[in-house]
Amino acid sequence: MTPPVLTLSGITKTFPGVRALHNVSLELFAGQVTALIGENGAGKSTLVKVMTGIYQPDAGEITIAGKPVTLPTAHAAFEAGVTAIHQETVLFDELTVAENIYLGHAPRNRFGMIDWRKMRAEAKETLDSMAAGIDADIKLKELGIAKKHLVAVARALSIDAQIVIMDEPTAALSQKEIEELYVLIELLKQDGKAILFISHKFDEIYRIADRFTVFRDGEMVGTGLIKDTTQNQIVQMMVGRSVDHIFPARNAVIGDTVFEAKGLSHPTEFDDISFAVRKGEILGFYGLVGAGRSEVMQAVFGMTQPSSGTMSLDGQTIAPKSAADAVEAGIVYVPEERGKQGVITGQPIFQNVSLPSLKKTSSNGFLRAAQEFDLARTYTERLDLRASSLSQNVSTLSGGNQQKVVIAKWLATHPKVIILDEPTKGIDIGSKAAVHGFMGELVEQGLSVIMVTSELPEVLGMADRIVVMREGRIIATLDNKGLKPETLVRLAAGIAEEEAA
C-alpha cells in the first residue's frame, strides 16, 4: 500500500474541564475517502480544527507527505494543502464566485497586483472542469447551498489541496444535489485527493467511503476498510454497546383526543389542514421539503396566525396569538433550527432549561439558582446530556446535546402536547436512540407527541399514525400497521401507484 498523505499520531487536546481528544490517530490516503464516524461530542470537530490550524494540539505529531509539520494558523494549514468544506460554507456572500475561489491566493501580475482577468479565467476553467454550471462573476449570495458547496470544492481544486475535509456536506442538500456531490467526490478521488468525510448517515458512508475511523469520547476506538465491516460493528464501536433496537418497543395506552385542528389555512403556506392527536400517541407528519409541515406546527404554536380554521385542546377551543399563549395552554414546540430558535447560545445550560419555568424557580421576584440547577438536572439527566457541568455555555455543546437541552427546557413546563420538528436532524445514532427512547417514555406517561420528520425509518419506527403532506395539503392519514416506505414516498411525491410500480 502507498504511504498515507496525512498522518496524525498521539493527538491530545484538552479544554478546561473537558478532554476533547486523547492520544488519537488518523491516516488519510491519496485517492481514497476515509469516513470519520462518532457520536456528537466524540471529538470529530476538535480534530478537524486541529487539522485546519484553528486549534493547536497539546501533544502528538502531524505529518504530511511523510514530513512532520506544524499548523499554527488556518493559513498555514491552507498553505500545506489542507482545506475544509463545512456543512455551512465558510465563504463570503458579497464577493464574487471567482474572488471566493482565489481568496488569499489570487494570481498576480508583474507589478504584484491581482490579475483579475487571469483569476476569472482560471476560476471559469475550474468550474467548467467540474460541470458546475456557475458563472464565476456573480456574487456568492446569489447561489443556493448546493452551489456554494461546489464553489468550496472549486476553491480546494484551485490551491491543489491534497487533503480535503468534508464536514456533513450533505446535511442541507436535496437528493439530486447529494448525487451531484457524489460525482464530485469521485472526481476528487480520481485527482488523487485524500478525503476525510464526516457524516452521521450510514447510507452515505457505505456509498462513498473506502476506509473508516471511529471516535468515542475523544479516543480513536476503531479503524479499517468499509468493505470488511458491518454497520452494526461500527455502531458498537461508536457507542460502546449494540444499538439493535433504535426504535424502542412501546407500551403506551392510546386514549381520547387531546388536540384537534379543523380546517386550518394560511394564504401562502397551507390549506384546509385537519388532524387530531390522542393521549399517549405519537402522530407523525411526513412529506418532502416544502410540504408545509413546519409551517402548520408554527401556527399551532402561535408563531404565525392561520387565516381560518379552529383548534381545541381537551375539548376547549384555543387560539394562541403567541408562543407564550401556546405554552400556557400546554403546547410546546421543539424547532428544527435548534441553534437559532431553540437555545440562547450565550447562556449556560441550566438557564436555558429553566427559562420557560421561571415561576417555579423564583420567589418574590428573585431567581433562585439552586432551584434552576435542580430543575435542569432533573430533565437533562433523563435525556443523558453530555456536558462538563450545567454551567457550560450551551453554544459549546454538540448538536445532539443542544437538542437535548431544548427538549429538557420544554418538558420542564409539563406540557400536554409536545411538537418535535425533525427531532434527530444532524445528530448521531446514539443520541437518536436516546431521543427515540425518551419519546417512548413521554407517551407512556400520557403525553401526546407530534413528530415532524423527513426520515422514513424514523416515522415508520416511531409513529402510531402518519399524516402525509404535499404542497401545503394533507394527502393521507394512515395507521402505521404494515406500511411500506414506498407507499409514503409515493404519496409525498404525488406519484401514481402504477408509475411507482
C-alpha angles and dihedrals in degrees: 000000000000114000118263120268091220130023128185115193129185094346112180127178128173134182127191105298094352132088100204098175131013122189094322126172133199136175127197123193131204114261093011136104116224115195115216106208132184146119120278106283093026092120102261096126092045090053091050090052090051090050092049096047097250093113127034115220118238090219140359139064136269121203127185118192088352096304124111111243138182120215105200094165140021088251090055090054090047090051089049090058100259118133133168133211109200134200086252106038114239097219136118119263096199094054124080122255091254092049091052092049094051100032107141095009106051116158113259133211125228090276092057093251123131110271097223095181093052091045093053092045093050092045090052091048092051093047092047091051087058093045085232096152092216127139108232092212100057122095116261092237089070091066130084124236094269093052090047088057088054090053089052089052090048088052089054091050092047093061092041089238111193094197119052120185117200112192111194090320095170099050095105099029131106119238091258091052091047090054089051090051090052089056090052091050089055088051090053091048091051088050089058098251120155106227129200109198120193116194142143091209113097094194088060093045093051091043099055112009125098097184137017139208121193125208125195125179092344096311133102106243104170146006137174147106118322093222091059097050134070124222091244091055090054091047091053090051090050099050103021089238140062116271098194093142106048088158105056125217109253132210099192117146108223112222139174127328112284102176130022133180122195126192097339111180137174123191095238109012114045143352137215098349115181126169142134134211124204134214110279093013133125108212112195124209113202131180145119123280108290095026091123099245097130091043090057091050092049089055091050088051093051096248090120131018123239116226092224142000136069138256131201135189119198088349094305120115113244131185108181111202093187142013088260090059091052093049090048089053092049104262121121132180130210103199128218092235096060094165093056103028106018109052138029100235097202093058132079122253097258093054092049091053095045097043098097091040102054092130088065095047101043137070128197090350095309125112117234109214093197091058091046090053092047092051093047093045093052095056101032091052090054089055095045093239113196109219138126090238141336088258090066113117108256091225089068093059124099118254094260093051092047087055090054090052091054092049091046091051093057097039088058088066090062096233128191095214126030120192114205112194109198090334096186101035110142096358128118129257095259093052090045090055090050093050092046091048091050092049087057090051091050095056091043086058090054100261120140116230128200109193122193111195141159092199114099096202090051097050092043092044098047113024126090091198130012128216112201117205131192128178094347097313136097108247099181144349111212137186107237097235115127092338115166123220089233090061093057094044091050092051094044093049096041094241116158115237094246090050091051090052 
